[in-house]
Amino acid sequence: MRTGLLGTRRPFDSAKSKLTRNNSAMGFRTGDFQLHTNVNDGTEFGGSIYQNVCEDTDTLGNLAWTSGGNCTRFDVTAKYQLDPSASTSEKVNNSSLISVGSDSEAWVKCTLSALVAGKSIHAGGPKVGLVLWLEA
């Protein structure tokens, strides 16, 4: 299955007789691959690429750039499905933020995550989170 989409958002301010924004996006998808791109006001550019590598492994890459600046932002993410009710994910970005997470859903859904600043790993300040989902 192949699908594509193209969209634009261009609000018009009738009081000032001008466009207030100029945003466009494009996407393409096949069975195990997705590509998305966007342009906001001609100054912010972004894109993401997703691929289902195999039955239990997904990867994702994001890239963003703002004109007038010299900083490109990107990250790479991977998700591994351990079994039907448990998965783990890892993410790293160009600011050296490293994130790991684990989801498990037995009788209660539990998410455990951690975020570490790789540039200042010895300075302390890692963040850890725990989420429990309970439903009646």
Buried (B, 14 or more C-beta within 10 A) or exposed (E): EEEEEEEEEEEEEEEEEEEEEBBBBBBBBEEEEBBBBBBBEEEBBBBBBBBBEEEEEBEBBBBBBBEEEEEEBBBBBBBBBEEEEBBBBEBBBEEEBBBBBBBBEEEEBBBBBEBBBEEEEEEEEEEEEEEEEEEE
